[in-house]
Amino acid sequence: MNKSMTTDSVDQEETSQMMKGADVVVESLIREGVDVIFAYPGGASLELHQSLVKREDKIRTVLPRFEQGGGFMAHGYARATGKAGVCMATSGPGATNLVTCIADAYMDSIPLVVLTGQVYQEFIGKAAFQETDFLDMTMPVVKHSYLVLDHEDLTKAIKEAFHIATTGRPGPVVIDIPKDIQQKMFVPEFPETIELPGYPDSPKASDDELKQVLELIEKAERPVIYTGGGIISANASEILREFVKKTGVPQASTLMGLGALPADDPQSLYWFGMHGCVAGNWAVYESDLLICAGARFDDRITGEVSKFAPNSKIVHLDLDRSEHHKNKIVDYAIHTDIGYALERWVNLWDEGSYTKPDLTKWMEKLNSWKSEYPFKYKESEHILPQEAIEILYEESKGEAIITTGVGQHQMWAAQFYRFNDPRTYISSLGLGTMGFGYPAAVGAKVAFPDKEVIDIDGDGSFLMNVQELATAKIEKINAKVIILNNQHLGMVVQWEDRFYDGIRGQTILCDHDNIGGPENPEGIYPDYVTIAEGFGVKARRAIKREELREAIREMLDHEGPYLLDVVVPYSEHVLPMIPQKKSAKEILTE
């Protein structure tokens, strides 16, 4: 079907003046409401950077120190705001350095518009200097892509790209622009509407489908609502909260859905999955009705699929029909926009004669599991990573936007920093990309300069994009990082300890004969405080427990970017843990 969209209230006056293609691109971005772009220049994108300089009163250009850093900054901006993040690179290696960022956005359904310069059209396909077939290279991990070969298509392509990236199931869109198109002089036409044959409207469930689920809720004895990132993407957190209250049904979240329901809500089972809470995992396993809303039955959630919610009637609501029955065969597959479905459910519940089920016994069981199996850790004479995050939560009053790298710290952040609002836990979850945390913090801080933004990172993950400290310093972006430094690739070490007899397969990051840590500060490598100071960033190391709270307070009170290196033992494991291909009932708690 045809899809028509009218743009927001921006100046749509047509220009009768000749403009260079690069100027047209920048004007198009401004008309789409873009206020910041994360961009690293090169020969094939030089024209675009020159045009950005002319319009710096309207659009800020942040220069990362590595294209991947810029891509993850765009992620942080998009995940924190819900708007499309925009990044740009030159052709060849500049573009290929963004592939991981694009794949990451695809996996987590994040709206991203990626602009890349391309060689002159006459050189395409001839192995020219810094030429790659970026269109085909990224095809498996984009929602859509453009190679603009006609200057008259520029404005249309950009307008369509933003619409596609941000509507339906969000995702990344690539626009590859040859240099001759950027240099072309012409009179542009800026479309007010777009026509996308075949691009669907957001699907809406029928009342009959939705009423059927409400009837199932009435009869259920052990229902659970399982929510994911689709709730966040749809900005449906408030209506979810209302629906949960009306029905009395407990809710368990994926990591992508954290904050949709406050962590301390009586009906919240917080998050479940491989390292999620016991109560959430067991609730889903023992449920007789599981309503999955905006999630996709990822393997880190299900464990062994055949053992996932084995005795439950499963309802799956998703606006992407391809997700239905892909990972888990369900009883009721409903193709719908989740925000619409939740709002309509609330209305139908109020309009109808539905009876709130008596879940007293079910909630008593769930609450007993919550009490018996909280996230916990044993006391130690040394700083433990869990304790560091707990103190950060207390000192920041739970009001910070938290980004993470990937590894143990990522799980501990979700366990011990209690998230009560959507878009405050920002992490690479589908792709699991190390090096994500600090650039994402920079992007989120650009979006919300008045909010505290902190990257909780591991030493291995942080080092992959350490250069973005320079961006934070020079651009005056006051994103902070707390490194839980155990001198090892902690999550891989945990698997080695649990499943590979403790054999270390290249997982020690310091001198093997002089492993650094709380009992051996001299062996700590590298020295992150010195590195940070070399970038002009304030930094401090904390080794003793008695100095931790004061060090975190210093970090929070500092007005600029800050690095806090917290030295922790490498022997800690993230628990609970469901081993791969096991069920929730086989969860490890010690």
Disulfide bonds with the S-S distance in Angstrom:
none
